[in-house]
Structures are given as structure tokens and as C-alpha cells.
Amino acid sequence: SQEGRADSRGRSSDMTEVGAMFAGYRLEQLLSTDTVSSIYQAVRNGHGRPASPPLALRVTNELCLDDGPDADPNAASIRRVSAAVKIAHPALVPIADAGDRDDRAYVATAMVDGMTLDRYVRDNGRLAPDDAVVLMRDLAAPLDTAHAAGAVHGAISPRTIRVWRGAGGVPVAVLHGFGVDTLLARQARLDRAVIDTQDVAYVSPEQLKGEEVESRADQYARACALYHCLTGDTA
């Protein structure tokens, strides 16, 4: 499908090439890119043992902020991922590994079936109010679980909510992107010219002002996702 292919805008042209090794993973296929990172299908080097099942490996571009609390965005990202990796919930895509290498942060997660919320709404049209509420309710408990563990997603977007068919064909929403995606909000403050509006469609106003990211930012984003489901618009 077109959704799984990397776009042609070249924003991640400096990334490691497909077929190479990065942080112990063999990069098998470039799945997609966004403003600050690339996502690969990858397998962990088995070191004489069978290779791991395919994972989704997200690797950031090199990001550098001059001063302030964001002076080391990779380190801050890893701290968030370290908190998120301890969280377990059926509606959160599990994190298998995280770290940094060559001034880039990376996060390995399970491969996720289904499609992005953006694609789901495009394909199915605006959702009926009851259906939209049920779908977004799927994200309430996992976010509560994450917040109770001290983790905030910080950059929920039409790309980080995925929808797949559950039991009986009922659509189910799952969330991925804890840790690395918070860099999107930072990059939006740094350079509005390069940010893809889809990547920050649900980013809260206080984040774009550089204020502290709290759990309410995720609740704001979930409300934006509900609006998206009802109207088909992210504005």
C-alpha cells in the first residue's frame, strides 16, 4: 500500500541505508518517514542465534537545540522511553528496546497491523458519534496507565493512532510512538518551515510554546482525535 512507503520529500536522506546494520539491527525495509525520523522494518542481529521477528525500528534524524531544557533532546527522549518501556497495556504497542547511537535516538516496537487513524477516516468517511466515542475510548485506559507510571506521550497524531479490526470486525484503536515522537513538538518550535502539519496536528498549544509537557497534553490530543473522527478534519 502507499501508506507503508516512505514519502519522496527527502527529509530523512541522511538516514542509515536499507540493508545496513544500526544499533544491532539489520534494516530490511524503509516503511515511512516524518519530520524527525524514519521507521524501518528491522530484525535484531542474532549473533549466531536465529534473528528476531521483524520489528518496527524508529530512528531519529540528528537534532540539536542550542540551549534551555531541550539542549539534549536525545537524552530526554531516552528518559521518556525508559519510563514508557515499563508500561504494559493491550492498547499500547509494546516497546522492545530503546537507546541512542551516533547522535540519534531509536525505539524498537512490535509491528502493528491495521492503518493509521488518518487513513482509516479517509477510507471510511466521518464516523457516527457513537462509533467515534467508542473508538477513542480505547485510548483512555492506556493513557491513564501511562500517566500513572509517569510517562507522557506528548505527540499523539493521526500517524501514531492505528486502527485494526478486532473481534467480530469491530475497529480497535492502539497507540504507538511513546518517547521519540515528543521531538516533533520541539522541532515545530525550532523550524515551522520544515514541520509536516500532520505530525503536530494534535500537539497542544502549551507544547508549541515550549512549556512543560504534562498528561493534559495527551488528553487534549485525544479530544482532537475525536474531532478528527467526527469531521474528517484535523484543523
Order of alpha helices (4+ residues) and beta strands (2+ residues): beta-beta-beta-beta-alpha-beta-beta-beta-alpha-alpha-alpha-beta-beta-alpha-alpha-alpha
